């Protein structure tokens, strides 16, 4: 792969923006510069961890979905749609082990998404640093 990659370019550009450009930006544009830097950070983390997080999400949904659920094992959107359909169909309504598994999966998915969008809230998923 070519170096620097997308993540490295975004990180370098963000660092330059905040260290070199931000100090000279007028007060009325500082919020906008911080917002741009934040978006660059999210994009860099997405480039670094996004594929692993997506694969983990598909695998987690596949584990708890009913066997009758139609799912493309490589498509995140397909997995999400199958999960929505199963929840709407009441597949997890009985307070049994399946409901606990669903809650654990949804918590994992949210924490993985937060590791990309707001890493100060949670640590990145194992193996994606």
VODREN-753825 format. One record per residue (C-alpha): x, y negated, z negated. Coordinates in Angstrom, 2 decimals, always signed. Example, Ala and Ser with C-alpha at 12.3 -4.5 7.8 and 13.67 -1.06 7.14 Angstrom:
2
SITE; +12.30; +4.50; -7.80
SITE; +13.67; +1.06; -7.14
This chain:
129
SITE; +0.00; +0.00; +0.00
SITE; +1.14; -3.55; +0.62
SITE; +2.55; -5.55; -2.25
SITE; +1.24; -7.74; -3.69
SITE; -2.20; -6.16; -3.67
SITE; -5.50; -8.02; -4.08
SITE; -5.43; -7.77; -7.86
SITE; -1.89; -9.11; -8.08
SITE; -2.70; -11.97; -5.70
SITE; -5.74; -12.96; -7.73
SITE; -3.82; -12.79; -10.99
SITE; -0.97; -14.93; -9.59
SITE; -3.39; -17.46; -8.12
SITE; -5.33; -17.65; -11.39
SITE; -2.14; -18.12; -13.40
SITE; -0.98; -20.90; -11.07
SITE; -4.39; -22.55; -11.19
SITE; -4.47; -22.60; -14.98
SITE; -0.80; -23.36; -15.65
SITE; +0.05; -25.76; -12.82
SITE; -3.19; -27.28; -11.50
SITE; -5.48; -27.37; -14.54
SITE; -3.34; -29.76; -16.63
SITE; -3.56; -32.41; -13.90
SITE; -7.29; -31.99; -13.20
SITE; -9.54; -34.82; -14.34
SITE; -11.79; -34.16; -17.30
SITE; -14.99; -34.05; -15.25
SITE; -13.68; -31.11; -13.15
SITE; -12.16; -28.99; -15.92
SITE; -15.29; -26.90; -16.42
SITE; -15.36; -26.06; -12.71
SITE; -11.67; -25.07; -12.72
SITE; -12.22; -22.81; -15.74
SITE; -15.23; -21.25; -14.00
SITE; -13.14; -20.58; -10.87
SITE; -10.36; -19.08; -12.99
SITE; -12.88; -16.89; -14.79
SITE; -14.30; -15.64; -11.47
SITE; -10.77; -14.88; -10.27
SITE; -10.12; -12.88; -13.45
SITE; -13.30; -10.87; -13.00
SITE; -12.44; -10.19; -9.34
SITE; -8.93; -9.06; -10.32
SITE; -10.28; -6.68; -12.97
SITE; -12.87; -5.40; -10.48
SITE; -10.08; -4.71; -7.97
SITE; -8.09; -2.90; -10.66
SITE; -10.81; -0.90; -12.43
SITE; -13.91; -1.04; -10.23
SITE; -13.49; +2.24; -8.36
SITE; -12.81; +4.23; -11.54
SITE; -15.69; +2.59; -13.38
SITE; -18.06; +3.31; -10.48
SITE; -16.96; +6.97; -10.30
SITE; -17.40; +7.30; -14.07
SITE; -20.90; +5.83; -13.83
SITE; -21.94; +8.25; -11.07
SITE; -20.51; +11.19; -13.03
SITE; -22.24; +10.09; -16.25
SITE; -25.61; +9.76; -14.53
SITE; -25.16; +13.10; -12.80
SITE; -24.61; +14.80; -16.18
SITE; -27.92; +13.67; -17.66
SITE; -30.21; +13.46; -14.65
SITE; -32.78; +16.22; -14.22
SITE; -31.70; +18.90; -11.76
SITE; -34.50; +17.82; -9.44
SITE; -33.06; +14.31; -9.04
SITE; -31.89; +13.55; -5.53
SITE; -28.45; +11.97; -5.75
SITE; -25.58; +11.38; -3.37
SITE; -22.65; +12.28; -5.62
SITE; -20.46; +9.56; -4.10
SITE; -22.92; +6.68; -4.00
SITE; -23.26; +4.41; -7.02
SITE; -26.47; +2.91; -5.65
SITE; -27.94; +6.38; -5.12
SITE; -27.02; +7.37; -8.68
SITE; -28.50; +4.18; -10.11
SITE; -31.71; +4.66; -8.13
SITE; -32.00; +8.27; -9.26
SITE; -31.49; +7.16; -12.87
SITE; -34.16; +4.44; -12.53
SITE; -36.57; +6.93; -10.99
SITE; -35.95; +9.49; -13.75
SITE; -36.46; +6.92; -16.49
SITE; -39.67; +5.64; -14.86
SITE; -40.90; +9.22; -14.46
SITE; -40.51; +9.75; -18.22
SITE; -37.72; +12.30; -17.99
SITE; -36.14; +10.94; -21.17
SITE; -39.24; +10.02; -23.19
SITE; -39.21; +12.99; -25.58
SITE; -37.02; +12.23; -28.61
SITE; -34.71; +15.13; -27.98
SITE; -31.11; +15.65; -27.00
SITE; -31.76; +14.26; -23.48
SITE; -32.78; +10.90; -24.95
SITE; -29.61; +10.73; -27.03
SITE; -27.55; +11.64; -23.96
SITE; -29.28; +8.90; -21.96
SITE; -28.55; +6.33; -24.65
SITE; -24.89; +7.38; -24.77
SITE; -24.60; +7.17; -20.98
SITE; -26.24; +3.74; -20.80
SITE; -24.02; +2.45; -23.59
SITE; -20.93; +3.72; -21.76
SITE; -22.06; +2.08; -18.51
SITE; -22.63; -1.27; -20.22
SITE; -19.29; -1.15; -22.03
SITE; -17.48; -0.30; -18.78
SITE; -19.18; -3.23; -17.02
SITE; -18.24; -5.54; -19.89
SITE; -14.61; -4.40; -19.66
SITE; -14.60; -5.97; -16.22
SITE; -16.83; -9.02; -16.71
SITE; -15.93; -9.94; -20.30
SITE; -12.97; -7.94; -21.62
SITE; -12.82; -9.97; -24.84
SITE; -15.94; -8.09; -25.92
SITE; -14.62; -4.56; -25.35
SITE; -11.44; -2.75; -24.52
SITE; -11.04; -1.46; -20.94
SITE; -12.06; +2.19; -20.41
SITE; -9.33; +4.75; -21.07
SITE; -7.04; +5.37; -18.13
SITE; -7.94; +2.15; -16.28
SITE; -5.36; -0.22; -17.69
